[in-house]
Amino acid sequence: MKYDNSEIRRQDRLLAEDRAMELIKESEYGFLAMADEGAGYGVPVNYAFDGGNSLYIHCAGEGKKLVCLAKSPCVTFCIVGKSQIAAEKFTAYFESVILSGSAVIVSSPEEKRRAIELILEKYSPNDLEKGRVAAASAMSIVGIIRIDVDKFSGKCKKPKKPANQ
């Protein structure tokens, strides 16, 4: 997974790589963007990062996401961190990360279990055992998507500090 900001027009707004990684690890959700027969299709989803090069998303075992990904596995995934509208200045302050890569529909039961464990650790760390029981009973109907990230970039716009600070 390569941090590559070369395509960002506003090079003065680059997000530090360590902050981009924090957003990937800690953010609650992201937007998965896919192709849908000549059109775009995007959907907000929860996810978990494996600490390496992949994100995992759980979903139903069938549906539009899986149909789109079976036809075209190229995806982007956008995570938005802190954001604030500054109405009086006609702008917004933000931080965001965009990841691009290929989506794989996971079929291996071992990898599905590992992905669900990552998701449980992130979203339900105080209820792991209960979550594992629920996951085991739903294993045959849950879908897991793995995004193998090739590259990611980060951008931000922060308020300017007053000159006297």
Secondary structure in CASP SS format (residue, H / E / C, confidence):
PFRMAT SS
TARGET T0000
AUTHOR 0000-0000-0000
METHOD secondary structure of the structure
MODEL  1
M C 1.00
K E 1.00
Y E 1.00
D C 1.00
N C 1.00
S C 1.00
E C 1.00
I C 1.00
R C 1.00
R C 1.00
Q H 1.00
D H 1.00
R H 1.00
L E 1.00
L C 1.00
A C 1.00
E H 1.00
D H 1.00
R H 1.00
A H 1.00
M H 1.00
E H 1.00
L H 1.00
I H 1.00
K H 1.00
E H 1.00
S C 1.00
E C 1.00
Y C 1.00
G E 1.00
F E 1.00
L E 1.00
A E 1.00
M E 1.00
A E 1.00
D E 1.00
E C 1.00
G C 1.00
A E 1.00
G E 1.00
Y E 1.00
G E 1.00
V E 1.00
P E 1.00
V E 1.00
N C 1.00
Y C 1.00
A E 1.00
F E 1.00
D C 1.00
G C 1.00
G C 1.00
N C 1.00
S E 1.00
L E 1.00
Y E 1.00
I E 1.00
H E 1.00
C E 1.00
A E 1.00
G C 1.00
E C 1.00
G C 1.00
K H 1.00
K H 1.00
L H 1.00
V H 1.00
C H 1.00
L H 1.00
A H 1.00
K H 1.00
S C 1.00
P C 1.00
C E 1.00
V E 1.00
T E 1.00
F E 1.00
C E 1.00
I E 1.00
V E 1.00
G E 1.00
K E 1.00
S E 1.00
Q E 1.00
I E 1.00
A E 1.00
A H 1.00
E H 1.00
K H 1.00
F C 1.00
T E 1.00
A E 1.00
Y E 1.00
F E 1.00
E E 1.00
S E 1.00
V E 1.00
I E 1.00
L E 1.00
S E 1.00
G E 1.00
S E 1.00
A E 1.00
V E 1.00
I E 1.00
V C 1.00
S C 1.00
S C 1.00
P H 1.00
E H 1.00
E H 1.00
K H 1.00
R H 1.00
R H 1.00
A H 1.00
I H 1.00
E H 1.00
L H 1.00
I H 1.00
L H 1.00
E H 1.00
K H 1.00
Y H 1.00
S C 1.00
P H 1.00
N H 1.00
D H 1.00
L H 1.00
E H 1.00
K H 1.00
G H 1.00
R H 1.00
V H 1.00
A H 1.00
A H 1.00
A H 1.00
S H 1.00
A H 1.00
M C 1.00
S C 1.00
I C 1.00
V E 1.00
G E 1.00
I E 1.00
I E 1.00
R E 1.00
I E 1.00
D E 1.00
V E 1.00
D E 1.00
K E 1.00
F E 1.00
S E 1.00
G E 1.00
K E 1.00
C E 1.00
K E 1.00
K C 1.00
P C 1.00
K C 1.00
K C 1.00
P C 1.00
A C 1.00
N C 1.00
Q C 1.00
END
